[in-house]
Amino acid sequence: MERRSSALYGRLHAVVHGWVQGVSFRAYTVERARRLRLTGWVRNLPDGTVETVAIGPRQALDAFGEWLQHGPSAADVKRVDLTIGDAVDPDEIFTTFEIRYDD
């Protein structure tokens, strides 16, 4: 397995608040993440927010984080709780970016 520099590769975790369910937010998130060549997942939470985890190059994570601030045109993002870090848990090595339907 190729070893990546932690300064260039990392993990994003975000919870997006606002009008973000029922507006294809997850589908657009998958599209954006795949375009940026990120891996990970996105899911709706019971409280009406959307949660996502993305793994990839820091520059792509930064761009993804910026996109999450507004999301797709039908969304009304009020706030994004966002962290980007260098640590990637070995259990979070994904092969694609997908929608999760679990809790």
MDAnalysis code that builds the backbone (N, CA, C; Angstrom):
import MDAnalysis as mda
import numpy as np

u = mda.Universe.empty(309, n_residues=103, atom_resindex=np.repeat(np.arange(103), 3), trajectory=True)
u.add_TopologyAttr("name", ["N", "CA", "C"] * 103)
u.add_TopologyAttr("resid", np.arange(1, 104))
u.add_TopologyAttr("resname", ["MET", "GLU", "ARG", "ARG", "SER", "SER", "ALA", "LEU", "TYR", "GLY", "ARG", "LEU", "HIS", "ALA", "VAL", "VAL", "HIS", "GLY", "TRP", "VAL", "GLN", "GLY", "VAL", "SER", "PHE", "ARG", "ALA", "TYR", "THR", "VAL", "GLU", "ARG", "ALA", "ARG", "ARG", "LEU", "ARG", "LEU", "THR", "GLY", "TRP", "VAL", "ARG", "ASN", "LEU", "PRO", "ASP", "GLY", "THR", "VAL", "GLU", "THR", "VAL", "ALA", "ILE", "GLY", "PRO", "ARG", "GLN", "ALA", "LEU", "ASP", "ALA", "PHE", "GLY", "GLU", "TRP", "LEU", "GLN", "HIS", "GLY", "PRO", "SER", "ALA", "ALA", "ASP", "VAL", "LYS", "ARG", "VAL", "ASP", "LEU", "THR", "ILE", "GLY", "ASP", "ALA", "VAL", "ASP", "PRO", "ASP", "GLU", "ILE", "PHE", "THR", "THR", "PHE", "GLU", "ILE", "ARG", "TYR", "ASP", "ASP"])
u.atoms.positions = np.array([
    [0.844, -1.189, 0.000],
    [0.000, 0.000, 0.000],
    [0.879, 1.238, 0.000],
    [0.559, 2.166, -0.855],
    [1.317, 3.407, -0.945],
    [1.112, 4.248, 0.307],
    [2.188, 4.773, 0.824],
    [2.112, 5.628, 2.013],
    [1.979, 7.076, 1.568],
    [1.019, 7.789, 2.098],
    [0.783, 9.173, 1.701],
    [1.240, 10.105, 2.797],
    [1.786, 11.244, 2.415],
    [2.195, 12.255, 3.387],
    [0.961, 12.811, 4.072],
    [0.983, 12.843, 5.403],
    [-0.185, 13.341, 6.137],
    [-0.452, 14.809, 5.856],
    [0.566, 15.533, 5.428],
    [0.358, 16.944, 5.108],
    [-0.450, 17.103, 3.822],
    [-0.428, 16.094, 2.971],
    [-1.107, 16.181, 1.681],
    [-2.385, 15.361, 1.621],
    [-2.616, 14.506, 2.606],
    [-3.719, 13.563, 2.571],
    [-4.430, 13.609, 3.913],
    [-5.758, 13.581, 3.911],
    [-6.435, 13.686, 5.194],
    [-7.875, 13.226, 5.165],
    [-8.588, 13.642, 6.220],
    [-9.966, 13.224, 6.460],
    [-10.815, 14.453, 6.771],
    [-11.967, 14.532, 6.131],
    [-12.940, 15.584, 6.400],
    [-14.159, 14.949, 7.047],
    [-14.680, 15.592, 8.084],
    [-15.955, 15.190, 8.674],
    [-16.808, 16.443, 8.750],
    [-18.048, 16.344, 8.290],
    [-18.933, 17.508, 8.316],
    [-20.361, 17.089, 8.623],
    [-21.050, 17.981, 9.334],
    [-22.491, 17.874, 9.532],
    [-23.076, 19.169, 8.987],
    [-23.977, 19.032, 8.018],
    [-24.543, 20.186, 7.321],
    [-25.950, 20.428, 7.849],
    [-26.197, 21.658, 8.293],
    [-27.481, 22.053, 8.870],
    [-28.228, 22.963, 7.893],
    [-29.544, 22.927, 7.955],
    [-30.380, 23.784, 7.111],
    [-31.388, 22.940, 6.352],
    [-31.841, 23.457, 5.218],
    [-32.766, 22.728, 4.353],
    [-31.911, 21.861, 3.446],
    [-31.539, 20.661, 3.939],
    [-30.579, 19.827, 3.225],
    [-31.080, 18.403, 2.982],
    [-32.277, 18.095, 3.421],
    [-32.874, 16.796, 3.108],
    [-34.055, 17.027, 2.173],
    [-34.245, 16.097, 1.241],
    [-35.342, 16.232, 0.283],
    [-35.007, 17.137, -0.885],
    [-33.718, 17.493, -1.038],
    [-33.292, 18.383, -2.130],
    [-32.128, 17.774, -2.917],
    [-32.007, 16.443, -2.851],
    [-30.945, 15.697, -3.550],
    [-29.545, 16.063, -3.061],
    [-29.446, 16.526, -1.819],
    [-28.148, 16.920, -1.278],
    [-27.157, 15.757, -1.311],
    [-27.611, 14.566, -0.906],
    [-26.702, 13.413, -0.888],
    [-26.217, 13.062, -2.293],
    [-27.108, 13.049, -3.266],
    [-26.716, 12.699, -4.634],
    [-25.704, 13.698, -5.187],
    [-25.940, 14.984, -4.955],
    [-24.996, 16.001, -5.414],
    [-23.678, 15.911, -4.660],
    [-23.734, 15.527, -3.393],
    [-22.514, 15.366, -2.602],
    [-21.668, 14.233, -3.168],
    [-22.305, 13.126, -3.514],
    [-21.588, 12.006, -4.131],
    [-20.944, 12.464, -5.436],
    [-21.700, 13.156, -6.260],
    [-21.180, 13.636, -7.540],
    [-19.969, 14.542, -7.339],
    [-20.082, 15.485, -6.412],
    [-18.976, 16.425, -6.161],
    [-17.753, 15.693, -5.623],
    [-17.955, 14.796, -4.662],
    [-16.839, 14.063, -4.073],
    [-16.127, 13.203, -5.116],
    [-16.891, 12.523, -5.946],
    [-16.274, 11.684, -6.976],
    [-15.515, 12.529, -7.990],
    [-16.059, 13.682, -8.322],
    [-15.373, 14.587, -9.244],
    [-14.029, 15.031, -8.662],
    [-13.986, 15.195, -7.343],
    [-12.751, 15.588, -6.662],
    [-11.863, 14.388, -6.320],
    [-12.315, 13.178, -6.698],
    [-11.587, 11.924, -6.456],
    [-11.411, 11.629, -4.959],
    [-12.460, 11.927, -4.207],
    [-12.492, 11.610, -2.786],
    [-13.214, 10.290, -2.580],
    [-12.925, 9.620, -1.489],
    [-13.667, 8.440, -1.092],
    [-14.347, 8.731, 0.237],
    [-15.374, 7.943, 0.561],
    [-16.077, 8.154, 1.818],
    [-17.561, 7.902, 1.674],
    [-18.350, 8.698, 2.416],
    [-19.793, 8.485, 2.419],
    [-20.538, 9.741, 2.856],
    [-21.845, 9.710, 2.602],
    [-22.760, 10.773, 3.030],
    [-24.057, 10.103, 3.460],
    [-24.719, 10.661, 4.475],
    [-25.990, 10.093, 4.934],
    [-26.849, 11.169, 5.578],
    [-28.173, 10.940, 5.548],
    [-29.110, 11.779, 6.290],
    [-29.104, 11.340, 7.744],
    [-29.250, 12.299, 8.644],
    [-29.401, 12.000, 10.060],
    [-30.839, 12.283, 10.476],
    [-31.315, 11.617, 11.527],
    [-32.711, 11.772, 11.950],
    [-33.106, 13.209, 12.314],
    [-32.148, 14.046, 12.682],
    [-32.465, 15.419, 13.085],
    [-32.583, 16.387, 11.907],
    [-32.513, 15.875, 10.665],
    [-32.666, 16.721, 9.483],
    [-31.361, 17.231, 8.904],
    [-30.241, 16.874, 9.511],
    [-28.937, 17.272, 8.988],
    [-28.402, 16.193, 8.055],
    [-27.307, 16.513, 7.395],
    [-26.606, 15.569, 6.532],
    [-25.173, 15.465, 7.051],
    [-24.695, 14.228, 7.198],
    [-23.329, 13.981, 7.669],
    [-22.516, 13.382, 6.542],
    [-21.234, 13.757, 6.474],
    [-20.353, 13.192, 5.468],
    [-18.948, 13.026, 6.019],
    [-18.279, 11.996, 5.532],
    [-16.862, 11.761, 5.788],
    [-16.204, 11.584, 4.431],
    [-15.098, 12.281, 4.222],
    [-14.367, 12.166, 2.961],
    [-12.885, 11.984, 3.260],
    [-12.238, 11.165, 2.451],
    [-10.815, 10.888, 2.569],
    [-10.172, 11.236, 1.230],
    [-9.038, 11.936, 1.292],
    [-8.349, 12.249, 0.051],
    [-7.324, 13.343, 0.219],
    [-6.830, 13.857, -0.895],
    [-5.833, 14.919, -0.869],
    [-6.380, 16.180, -0.189],
    [-5.538, 16.845, 0.580],
    [-5.975, 18.025, 1.334],
    [-6.580, 19.102, 0.430],
    [-6.010, 19.330, -0.729],
    [-6.545, 20.348, -1.638],
    [-7.976, 19.996, -2.062],
    [-8.230, 18.736, -2.339],
    [-9.574, 18.291, -2.716],
    [-10.524, 18.382, -1.530],
    [-10.049, 18.048, -0.322],
    [-10.882, 18.172, 0.872],
    [-11.265, 19.616, 1.131],
    [-10.322, 20.528, 0.926],
    [-10.618, 21.953, 1.100],
    [-11.700, 22.404, 0.121],
    [-11.587, 21.973, -1.138],
    [-12.578, 22.336, -2.153],
    [-13.945, 21.732, -1.810],
    [-13.957, 20.495, -1.328],
    [-15.199, 19.833, -0.936],
    [-15.839, 20.575, 0.239],
    [-15.033, 20.944, 1.220],
    [-15.534, 21.697, 2.370],
    [-16.145, 23.025, 1.958],
    [-15.530, 23.692, 1.002],
    [-16.090, 24.954, 0.494],
    [-17.430, 24.709, -0.190],
    [-17.525, 23.640, -0.988],
    [-18.778, 23.325, -1.674],
    [-19.891, 23.032, -0.665],
    [-19.562, 22.321, 0.416],
    [-20.564, 21.986, 1.425],
    [-21.191, 23.230, 2.055],
    [-20.499, 24.345, 2.041],
    [-21.000, 25.579, 2.640],
    [-22.272, 26.085, 1.945],
    [-22.480, 25.668, 0.687],
    [-23.702, 26.086, -0.034],
    [-24.460, 24.909, -0.624],
    [-23.752, 23.811, -0.979],
    [-24.406, 22.630, -1.519],
    [-25.070, 22.885, -2.855],
    [-26.005, 22.016, -3.249],
    [-26.701, 22.191, -4.527],
    [-27.652, 23.384, -4.464],
    [-28.110, 23.828, -5.618],
    [-28.914, 25.054, -5.689],
    [-30.231, 24.967, -4.916],
    [-30.826, 23.783, -4.783],
    [-32.103, 23.662, -4.066],
    [-31.932, 23.669, -2.546],
    [-30.709, 23.511, -2.071],
    [-30.448, 23.472, -0.625],
    [-30.369, 24.885, -0.050],
    [-30.604, 24.969, 1.251],
    [-30.417, 26.217, 1.991],
    [-29.559, 25.889, 3.215],
    [-28.255, 25.926, 3.022],
    [-27.316, 25.574, 4.085],
    [-27.225, 26.732, 5.072],
    [-27.484, 26.433, 6.327],
    [-27.412, 27.443, 7.387],
    [-26.066, 27.412, 8.109],
    [-25.523, 26.201, 8.288],
    [-24.276, 26.055, 9.038],
    [-23.646, 24.710, 8.692],
    [-22.319, 24.676, 8.701],
    [-21.599, 23.426, 8.502],
    [-20.600, 23.274, 9.640],
    [-20.748, 22.207, 10.414],
    [-19.766, 21.857, 11.435],
    [-18.730, 20.988, 10.728],
    [-17.534, 21.533, 10.540],
    [-16.551, 20.926, 9.652],
    [-15.203, 20.796, 10.342],
    [-14.600, 19.626, 10.206],
    [-13.220, 19.431, 10.649],
    [-12.463, 18.708, 9.546],
    [-11.244, 19.161, 9.315],
    [-10.344, 18.498, 8.379],
    [-9.074, 18.199, 9.151],
    [-8.678, 16.952, 9.145],
    [-7.486, 16.551, 9.873],
    [-6.600, 15.651, 9.047],
    [-5.434, 15.404, 9.579],
    [-4.460, 14.566, 8.886],
    [-4.648, 13.088, 9.171],
    [-5.247, 12.764, 10.319],
    [-5.349, 11.357, 10.724],
    [-6.432, 10.638, 9.933],
    [-6.057, 9.530, 9.357],
    [-7.001, 8.681, 8.645],
    [-6.988, 7.318, 9.329],
    [-8.125, 6.936, 9.874],
    [-8.270, 5.641, 10.544],
    [-8.199, 4.531, 9.488],
    [-7.428, 3.492, 9.735],
    [-7.359, 2.388, 8.758],
    [-8.722, 1.795, 8.412],
    [-9.697, 1.898, 9.324],
    [-11.050, 1.407, 9.039],
    [-11.802, 2.321, 8.079],
    [-11.239, 3.488, 7.799],
    [-11.898, 4.439, 6.903],
    [-11.173, 4.566, 5.562],
    [-10.614, 3.497, 5.107],
    [-10.037, 3.469, 3.774],
    [-11.116, 2.911, 2.854],
    [-11.704, 3.782, 2.067],
    [-12.823, 3.420, 1.201],
    [-12.348, 3.315, -0.243],
    [-13.110, 2.620, -1.065],
    [-12.755, 2.493, -2.472],
    [-13.566, 3.435, -3.354],
    [-14.652, 3.983, -2.821],
    [-15.509, 4.878, -3.584],
    [-16.172, 5.866, -2.625],
    [-17.011, 6.731, -3.140],
    [-17.814, 7.635, -2.318],
    [-19.264, 7.247, -2.545],
    [-19.999, 6.990, -1.455],
    [-21.352, 6.453, -1.600],
    [-22.320, 7.045, -0.579],
    [-23.595, 6.826, -0.847],
    [-24.644, 7.182, 0.101],
    [-24.809, 6.034, 1.073],
    [-24.855, 6.364, 2.350],
    [-25.138, 5.363, 3.387],
    [-26.573, 5.527, 3.834],
    [-27.197, 4.407, 4.126],
    [-28.588, 4.416, 4.566],
    [-28.729, 3.895, 5.997],
    [-27.611, 3.858, 6.737],
    [-27.641, 3.382, 8.128],
    [-27.799, 4.562, 9.081],
    [-27.954, 4.275, 10.365],
    [-28.072, 5.319, 11.380],
    [-26.709, 5.687, 11.896],
])
